[in-house]
Amino acid sequence: MPDRVTVAGLKRPRGIRGEIVGVPLTMHPERLEELRDIVLQPSGRALTVEEVWWHGDKPIFKFAGIDSMTDAEPLAGQQVTIDHAERMPLAEGQYYFTDLVGCEVFENGDSLGVVDGYLETAGPVLLEIGRMMIPFVPEICHTVDVDKKRIDVTLPLGLRDLNG
């Protein structure tokens, strides 16, 4: 669901009250405690979060209407998603990489193509524009306008040859 963002995965039931162990999949795990209305994927099942508490580094979810281990078992393997608009706000100059997909990339006014995806590496994230990979760093991607779906770049000498 493109208008939804995954914030946690569900692993296995915990105890007999219908709680289920999760795995945070967000840079802001503390926000899981604030969740209320979520949709599980891939099932599409909408649930209300009654409570999230922590056991070590694992969130424990309790959903309304899920009151036994038997109720919780089918939730294992699902992903907890929130509406795209409910994401945490970012500081100036920070971007959700998923928002960069679909942006057109320009160098000196010439279109290099559209961001098809991104690759997270040990170094900077690489934007995929067709067969070209461009490091998403301010020195290269100097102007980013997500609302206008536009990224202006200045490619270092030799980068086009590397991607050729």
Secondary structure, DSSP 8 states (H G I E B T S, - for coil): -TTEEEEEEEEEEETTTTEEEEEE-SS-GGGGGG--EEEEETT--EEEEEEEEEETTEEEEEETT--SHHHHGGGTT-EEEEEGGGS----TT---HHHHTT-EEEETTEEEEE--EEE--SSS-EEEETTEEEE--TTTEEEEETTTTEEEE---TTHHHHH-
